Amino acid sequence: MDPIFTYTMKVRDYECDTQGHVNNANYQ
C-alpha cells in the first residue's frame, strides 16, 4: 500500500471517530 494513502486513511478515520463521538454526545 502507498504510505501516503495509508496515512490519509488514518487521518480520515480519526476525523470520523472524533466527529462521531461529538455527535453522539450531542444527541444523547
N, CA, C and O atoms as a GROMACS GRO file, in nm:
protein
  112
    1MET      N    1   0.084  -0.120   0.000
    1MET     CA    2   0.000   0.000   0.000
    1MET      C    3   0.087   0.125   0.000
    1MET      O    4   0.198   0.125   0.054
    2ASP      N    5   0.036   0.229  -0.061
    2ASP     CA    6   0.110   0.356  -0.064
    2ASP      C    7   0.109   0.419   0.076
    2ASP      O    8   0.001   0.440   0.132
    3PRO      N    9   0.225   0.448   0.133
    3PRO     CA   10   0.231   0.504   0.269
    3PRO      C   11   0.150   0.631   0.285
    3PRO      O   12   0.085   0.652   0.388
    4ILE      N   13   0.152   0.717   0.184
    4ILE     CA   14   0.078   0.844   0.192
    4ILE      C   15  -0.072   0.814   0.195
    4ILE      O   16  -0.146   0.877   0.270
    5PHE      N   17  -0.115   0.720   0.113
    5PHE     CA   18  -0.257   0.682   0.111
    5PHE      C   19  -0.298   0.626   0.247
    5PHE      O   20  -0.404   0.660   0.299
    6THR      N   21  -0.214   0.540   0.303
    6THR     CA   22  -0.243   0.481   0.434
    6THR      C   23  -0.254   0.590   0.539
    6THR      O   24  -0.344   0.588   0.622
    7TYR      N   25  -0.163   0.686   0.536
    7TYR     CA   26  -0.165   0.797   0.633
    7TYR      C   27  -0.294   0.877   0.618
    7TYR      O   28  -0.357   0.914   0.717
    8THR      N   29  -0.332   0.904   0.494
    8THR     CA   30  -0.455   0.981   0.471
    8THR      C   31  -0.575   0.907   0.527
    8THR      O   32  -0.662   0.968   0.589
    9MET      N   33  -0.581   0.776   0.505
    9MET     CA   34  -0.693   0.697   0.556
    9MET      C   35  -0.697   0.702   0.708
    9MET      O   36  -0.805   0.712   0.766
   10LYS      N   37  -0.580   0.696   0.773
   10LYS     CA   38  -0.576   0.701   0.919
   10LYS      C   39  -0.628   0.835   0.969
   10LYS      O   40  -0.703   0.841   1.066
   11VAL      N   41  -0.588   0.942   0.901
   11VAL     CA   42  -0.634   1.075   0.941
   11VAL      C   43  -0.785   1.084   0.924
   11VAL      O   44  -0.855   1.136   1.011
   12ARG      N   45  -0.837   1.034   0.811
   12ARG     CA   46  -0.981   1.038   0.787
   12ARG      C   47  -1.053   0.954   0.892
   12ARG      O   48  -1.159   0.994   0.942
   13ASP      N   49  -0.997   0.838   0.924
   13ASP     CA   50  -1.055   0.753   1.028
   13ASP      C   51  -1.066   0.829   1.158
   13ASP      O   52  -1.170   0.828   1.224
   14TYR      N   53  -0.958   0.896   1.194
   14TYR     CA   54  -0.954   0.970   1.321
   14TYR      C   55  -1.058   1.082   1.320
   14TYR      O   56  -1.127   1.105   1.420
   15GLU      N   57  -1.068   1.152   1.208
   15GLU     CA   58  -1.165   1.262   1.199
   15GLU      C   59  -1.307   1.208   1.212
   15GLU      O   60  -1.390   1.268   1.281
   16CYS      N   61  -1.336   1.097   1.146
   16CYS     CA   62  -1.470   1.038   1.155
   16CYS      C   63  -1.499   0.996   1.298
   16CYS      O   64  -1.610   1.015   1.348
   17ASP      N   65  -1.398   0.937   1.365
   17ASP     CA   66  -1.416   0.892   1.503
   17ASP      C   67  -1.451   1.010   1.593
   17ASP      O   68  -1.547   1.003   1.670
   18THR      N   69  -1.374   1.116   1.584
   18THR     CA   70  -1.396   1.230   1.674
   18THR      C   71  -1.531   1.294   1.643
   18THR      O   72  -1.603   1.332   1.735
   19GLN      N   73  -1.567   1.305   1.517
   19GLN     CA   74  -1.696   1.364   1.480
   19GLN      C   75  -1.809   1.276   1.532
   19GLN      O   76  -1.909   1.327   1.583
   20GLY      N   77  -1.794   1.146   1.520
   20GLY     CA   78  -1.896   1.053   1.568
   20GLY      C   79  -1.915   1.066   1.718
   20GLY      O   80  -2.028   1.066   1.766
   21HIS      N   81  -1.805   1.077   1.791
   21HIS     CA   82  -1.814   1.089   1.937
   21HIS      C   83  -1.882   1.221   1.975
   21HIS      O   84  -1.964   1.224   2.066
   22VAL      N   85  -1.847   1.327   1.906
   22VAL     CA   86  -1.908   1.457   1.936
   22VAL      C   87  -2.057   1.451   1.905
   22VAL      O   88  -2.139   1.500   1.982
   23ASN      N   89  -2.092   1.391   1.790
   23ASN     CA   90  -2.233   1.382   1.752
   23ASN      C   91  -2.310   1.299   1.855
   23ASN      O   92  -2.421   1.336   1.893
   24ASN      N   93  -2.253   1.188   1.899
   24ASN     CA   94  -2.319   1.103   1.997
   24ASN      C   95  -2.344   1.180   2.125
   24ASN      O   96  -2.451   1.169   2.185
   25ALA      N   97  -2.246   1.257   2.168
   25ALA     CA   98  -2.259   1.333   2.292
   25ALA      C   99  -2.371   1.436   2.277
   25ALA      O  100  -2.447   1.460   2.372
   26ASN      N  101  -2.381   1.497   2.161
   26ASN     CA  102  -2.484   1.599   2.140
   26ASN      C  103  -2.624   1.537   2.138
   26ASN      O  104  -2.718   1.595   2.193
   27TYR      N  105  -2.638   1.421   2.075
   27TYR     CA  106  -2.771   1.361   2.060
   27TYR      C  107  -2.818   1.295   2.188
   27TYR      O  108  -2.938   1.286   2.213
   28GLN      N  109  -2.725   1.247   2.271
   28GLN     CA  110  -2.764   1.182   2.396
   28GLN      C  111  -2.767   1.285   2.505
   28GLN      O  112  -2.797   1.253   2.620
   0.00000   0.00000   0.00000
